[in-house]
C-alpha cells in the first residue's frame, strides 16, 4: 500500500496535464500512486496521459461527464494510499510538496488534514502569493493550525492543489458534494475544517493557475449551485470564527452576484449575514451600485497585470 494516493481530476486540459503529471513524478518522495480520473474529456487529454510511461500512473474513466466533485469522489473511492493528495489538472507541485506533507503527517499525528502555502500563477505576469491571516514570522515553519477559519479570513491558507488528508476520514462516499457546481472547495473546508485538526507548512510548495481558458473559477455563478452556507449556521453558533468565515463568503458570493446583476440570488445570500463580521471596506462595497463594482473589477484587473494585488481585506 502506497503512502500517498495522488488524485488528478481531468477534463479537457491537454495543454497542461503533462506538466502537471511531471510535477508529481519529480517529487522527492516516490511512495505514491497517481490516479488520473478522466471526466469524459473531449480533447486529447487522455492521449497525453497515455504517453507518459510510469507504473504508478492509473487512468480511471468516468462513464460520462460527472463534474469536479463526483470525479474527485471517484478517485478517492479507488485510492489505496493512506493519505489522499489532491492536484488539479492545470496546477503544479514543487518537488518537495509530498515530502512536506509526509513530515506533517509524522510530526503531527493528531492532525487529519495537511496543507501548504501556494502561489497564484499567471501567464502574463509574475507569480503572486496571496496574503494570509498568519504572522509572517511563521513563514518556513510547520505547526498545528490553532483556528483554521480565522487563519483563512484573508485568503484560503491552502488551495485544493496544496491540501491532503487521511483516507480514514473519508467515511462517506461523497467527500465532495456532487450537487455543488461552484466553490466545491469551500464546502469541503467548512465540513472538514470544523471536524479535524489541520497541520500546516507555511511554505509555497504549490502553484495554482488563475488564467486558464474556460476555467470554472472565472465562469459566472448565477447558473451554478453554490455551497449551502446557511446549513452550517447551527454549527457556527458554537464557533464564532466559523460564523465570520461563512459571512466572508456570503460577502464574496453576493459581490459576484452583483457583478452578474443576479439580484434575487444576491439578496438570498445576504439574509443571514452579520455585517459586523465584515470590514468597513467590505460593507461599503456591498452598498455600492453595480457600476462601481464593475469599475473596481476593471481597476483590479489592470493592477493585477502589473503585479499589484488589491483586495477588500
Residue pairs with C-beta under 8 A, 6 or more apart in sequence:
1 80
1 81
1 82
2 31
2 32
2 33
2 56
2 80
2 81
2 82
3 29
3 31
3 32
3 81
3 82
3 83
3 102
4 29
4 31
4 32
4 33
4 81
4 82
4 83
4 84
4 85
4 98
4 101
4 102
4 164
5 32
5 33
5 35
5 75
5 76
5 79
5 80
5 81
5 83
5 84
5 85
5 167
6 24
6 32
6 33
6 34
6 35
6 85
6 86
6 87
6 98
7 35
7 37
7 72
7 75
7 76
7 79
7 84
7 85
7 86
7 87
8 17
8 20
8 21
8 24
8 34
8 35
8 36
8 37
8 75
8 87
8 88
8 89
9 37
9 39
9 68
9 71
9 72
9 75
9 88
9 89
10 17
10 36
10 37
10 38
10 39
10 41
10 45
10 46
10 49
10 71
10 89
11 38
11 39
11 40
11 41
11 45
11 65
11 68
11 71
11 89
12 41
12 42
12 43
12 45
12 214
13 20
13 41
13 43
13 45
13 89
13 90
13 212
14 41
14 43
14 44
14 45
14 47
14 48
16 89
16 90
16 209
16 212
17 36
17 45
17 48
17 49
17 89
17 90
18 48
18 49
18 52
19 92
20 87
20 88
20 89
20 90
20 91
20 92
21 34
21 36
21 49
21 52
21 57
22 52
23 87
23 92
23 93
23 94
23 95
24 32
24 34
24 87
24 93
25 34
25 52
25 54
25 56
26 95
27 93
27 95
27 96
27 97
27 98
27 99
28 95
28 96
28 98
28 99
29 98
29 99
29 102
32 56
32 81
32 85
32 98
33 56
33 58
33 79
33 80
33 81
34 54
34 56
34 57
34 58
35 58
35 60
35 75
35 78
35 79
36 49
36 57
36 58
36 59
36 60
36 89
37 60
37 61
37 62
37 71
37 72
37 74
37 75
37 78
38 45
38 46
38 49
38 59
38 60
38 61
38 62
39 62
39 65
39 66
39 67
39 68
39 71
40 61
40 62
40 63
40 64
40 65
40 66
45 89
46 59
49 57
49 59
50 59
58 78
60 74
60 75
60 78
62 70
62 71
62 74
66 74
66 178
67 178
67 181
68 176
68 184
68 216
69 174
69 176
69 177
69 178
69 179
69 180
69 184
70 176
70 178
72 86
72 175
72 176
73 173
73 174
73 175
73 176
73 178
76 84
76 167
76 170
76 175
77 173
79 167
81 167
82 166
82 167
82 168
83 101
83 105
83 114
83 164
83 165
83 166
83 167
84 164
84 165
84 166
84 167
84 170
85 97
85 98
85 101
85 163
85 164
86 160
86 161
86 163
86 164
87 93
87 161
87 206
88 160
88 161
88 208
90 209
90 212
90 215
91 121
91 159
91 161
91 206
91 207
91 208
91 209
92 121
92 161
92 206
92 207
93 161
93 205
93 206
93 207
94 204
94 205
94 206
94 207
96 205
97 116
97 162
97 205
97 206
100 116
100 142
100 201
100 203
100 205
101 114
101 116
101 164
101 201
103 142
103 201
104 111
104 114
104 142
104 199
104 200
104 201
105 111
105 114
105 199
107 142
107 199
108 142
108 144
108 197
108 199
110 144
110 197
111 144
111 196
111 197
111 198
111 199
112 165
112 166
112 168
112 169
112 192
112 196
112 197
112 198
113 163
113 164
113 165
113 166
113 169
113 192
113 193
113 196
113 197
113 198
113 199
114 163
114 164
114 165
114 198
114 199
114 200
114 201
115 157
115 158
115 162
115 163
115 164
115 198
115 199
115 200
115 201
116 158
116 162
116 200
116 201
116 202
116 203
116 204
116 205
116 206
117 129
117 132
117 139
117 157
117 158
117 162
117 201
117 202
117 203
117 204
117 205
117 206
118 129
118 130
118 158
118 159
118 161
118 162
118 204
118 205
118 206
118 207
118 208
119 127
119 128
119 129
119 204
119 206
119 207
119 208
120 127
120 128
120 129
120 130
120 207
120 208
120 210
121 127
121 207
121 208
121 209
121 210
122 128
122 209
122 210
122 211
122 304
123 211
124 211
124 305
125 304
125 305
125 306
125 307
126 307
127 207
128 304
128 307
128 309
129 204
130 154
130 155
130 156
130 309
131 154
131 155
131 309
131 311
131 313
132 151
132 154
132 155
132 157
132 202
133 150
133 151
133 152
133 153
133 154
133 157
134 151
134 157
134 202
138 202
139 202
139 203
140 202
140 203
141 201
141 202
142 199
142 200
142 201
142 202
143 199
143 200
143 202
144 197
144 198
144 199
144 200
145 151
145 157
145 197
145 198
145 199
145 200
147 241
148 157
148 189
148 193
148 198
148 241
149 193
149 194
149 239
149 241
149 242
149 244
149 245
150 241
150 244
151 157
152 189
152 193
152 245
153 244
153 245
153 248
153 313
154 311
154 313
155 311
155 313
156 185
156 189
157 200
158 200
158 206
159 185
159 206
159 208
160 185
160 188
161 206
161 207
161 208
162 205
162 206
162 208
165 192
165 196
169 192
169 195
169 196
175 188
176 184
176 187
176 188
177 184
177 187
177 227
179 225
180 187
180 225
180 226
180 227
181 224
181 225
182 216
182 219
182 221
182 224
182 225
182 226
183 226
183 227
183 249
183 253
184 227
186 227
186 249
187 227
187 228
190 227
190 229
190 232
190 242
190 245
190 246
194 232
194 235
194 239
194 242
209 215
210 217
211 218
212 218
220 260
221 253
221 256
221 257
221 260
221 262
222 257
222 260
222 262
222 265
226 253
227 249
229 246
229 249
229 250
229 253
229 269
229 272
230 271
230 272
232 242
232 246
233 243
233 246
233 272
235 242
236 242
236 243
236 246
237 243
243 274
243 277
244 277
246 272
247 273
247 274
247 277
247 278
248 277
248 278
250 269
250 270
250 272
250 273
251 273
251 278
251 282
251 286
253 269
254 266
254 269
254 270
254 273
254 286
255 285
255 286
255 293
257 263
257 265
257 266
257 269
258 266
258 290
258 293
259 290
259 293
259 294
259 297
261 290
270 286
275 283
275 286
278 286
279 312
279 313
281 312
281 313
282 312
285 292
285 293
285 296
285 312
299 310
300 310
303 309
303 310
304 310
